[in-house]
Amino acid sequence: MSGIHNARCVMLIDPGLPPGVRANTAALLGASLGRHVLDFIGPDIPDGGGSIHLGLFDRAITILAAPPERIRELRKAAKEAQLTVVDFTTLAQTAKTYDEYRTSLASSNDSEVSYLGIALLGDGQTVRSLTGSLALLR
């Protein structure tokens, strides 16, 4: 991912989810994305009083609405286009522990997995071509 100056980031979240679940989905996708693309986390910045503010993701993140079936299609297309893809599934949401999630996911095939949201990061033109027809999540 390093060296992509025109990188774009979008999150696709199921608009049918309750507001709290949508917010949680975005938070988890953002935290996971940050772990995988450290090059895009800006440096810590001191304010005028000397208090340090931890570095933030240095790109805008657009949050778009997409139903689960469309999220599945775009996840596949984004992986084929070699974008960075982070997903959040119903298996992750309902698991009580990470080990439970890992076991559930390992015993499921992709057609059985339902996606609540995904985050995509990569070449801006490629991301736009995949997501440009989607509306903002409201």
C-alpha positions as a printed Julia matrix, in Angstrom:
138×3 Matrix{Float64}:
   0.0     0.0     0.0
   2.96    2.26    0.55
   3.47    4.72   -2.27
  -0.15    4.99   -3.4
  -0.66    8.74   -3.25
  -4.14    8.64   -4.75
  -5.38    5.93   -2.37
  -9.04    6.18   -1.52
 -10.9     4.61    1.39
 -14.59    3.76    1.53
 -16.72    1.77    3.89
 -19.83    0.0     2.66
 -22.35   -0.66    5.4
 -25.79   -2.29    5.28
 -28.26    0.6     5.71
 -30.85   -1.8     7.15
 -28.85   -2.26   10.34
 -29.88   -0.4    13.52
 -27.89    2.83   14.05
 -25.8     1.39   16.89
 -24.8    -1.65   14.85
 -23.91    0.59   11.88
 -21.72    2.74   14.15
 -20.09   -0.34   15.68
 -19.47   -1.8    12.21
 -17.74    1.4    11.08
 -15.65    1.56   14.25
 -14.48   -2.05   13.96
 -13.71   -1.71   10.25
 -11.72    1.47   10.92
  -9.73   -0.04   13.76
  -8.91   -3.14   11.72
  -8.05   -1.13    8.63
  -5.67    1.06   10.64
  -3.78   -2.01   11.81
  -3.22   -3.18    8.25
  -2.23    0.13    6.67
   0.0     1.86    9.17
   1.56    3.96    6.37
  -1.64    6.01    6.31
  -1.66    6.9    10.01
  -0.3    10.4    10.46
   2.26   11.27   13.14
   1.28   12.31   16.64
   0.84   16.09   16.9
   1.34   18.31   19.94
  -1.11   21.16   20.43
  -0.11   24.65   21.55
  -0.23   23.6    25.2
   2.03   20.58   24.67
  -0.72   17.93   24.89
  -0.14   15.14   22.36
  -2.9    14.12   19.94
  -2.36   10.65   18.47
  -2.05   10.42   14.71
  -5.19    9.9    12.67
  -5.83    8.11    9.4
  -4.64   10.65    6.83
  -7.4    10.14    4.24
 -11.09   10.91    4.14
 -13.23    7.83    4.7
 -16.48    7.88    2.77
 -19.23    5.72    4.24
 -21.65    4.36    1.67
 -24.85    2.33    1.9
 -25.0    -1.11    0.32
 -27.23   -4.11    1.03
 -25.54   -7.36    2.08
 -25.76   -8.94   -1.4
 -24.06   -5.9    -2.97
 -21.42   -5.88   -0.23
 -20.62   -9.51   -1.06
 -20.28   -8.71   -4.78
 -18.08   -5.68   -4.15
 -15.9    -7.58   -1.67
 -15.19  -10.18   -4.36
 -14.52   -7.55   -7.03
 -12.27   -5.55   -4.68
 -10.21   -8.62   -3.81
  -9.86   -9.42   -7.53
  -8.69   -5.81   -8.06
  -6.13   -6.34   -5.27
  -7.54   -3.63   -3.0
  -7.11   -3.88    0.75
 -10.4    -5.32    2.04
 -11.51   -5.57    5.66
 -14.89   -7.19    6.32
 -17.27   -7.45    9.26
 -19.67  -10.39    9.21
 -22.66  -11.59   11.18
 -20.39  -14.37   12.45
 -18.09  -11.75   14.01
 -21.02   -9.77   15.41
 -22.62  -12.73   17.15
 -19.47  -14.44   18.44
 -18.81  -14.08   22.17
 -15.03  -14.45   21.75
 -12.52  -14.1    18.94
 -11.84  -17.85   19.14
 -15.55  -18.51   18.64
 -15.51  -16.2    15.6
 -12.42  -17.92   14.2
 -14.03  -21.36   14.62
 -17.32  -20.24   13.02
 -15.58  -18.63   10.08
 -13.28  -21.61    9.54
 -16.28  -23.95    9.31
 -18.21  -21.71    6.88
 -17.73  -21.18    3.18
 -17.99  -17.75    1.59
 -21.53  -18.3     0.3
 -22.7   -18.86    3.91
 -21.12  -15.68    5.27
 -23.29  -12.57    5.55
 -21.52   -9.21    5.5
 -22.61   -6.24    7.6
 -19.93   -4.02    6.09
 -16.57   -3.82    4.39
 -13.8    -1.26    4.14
 -11.89   -0.85    0.88
  -8.59    0.94    0.42
  -6.51    1.28   -2.71
  -6.11    3.04   -6.0
  -8.66    5.86   -6.09
  -9.8     5.22   -9.64
 -10.37    1.52   -8.93
 -12.27    2.22   -5.7
 -14.44    4.83   -7.48
 -15.18    2.47  -10.35
 -16.48   -0.14   -7.91
 -18.4     2.15   -5.54
 -19.25    5.31   -7.52
 -22.91    4.38   -7.99
 -23.6     3.94   -4.26
 -25.23    6.58   -2.07
 -23.86    7.93    1.2
 -25.02    6.1     4.31
 -27.51    8.34    6.11
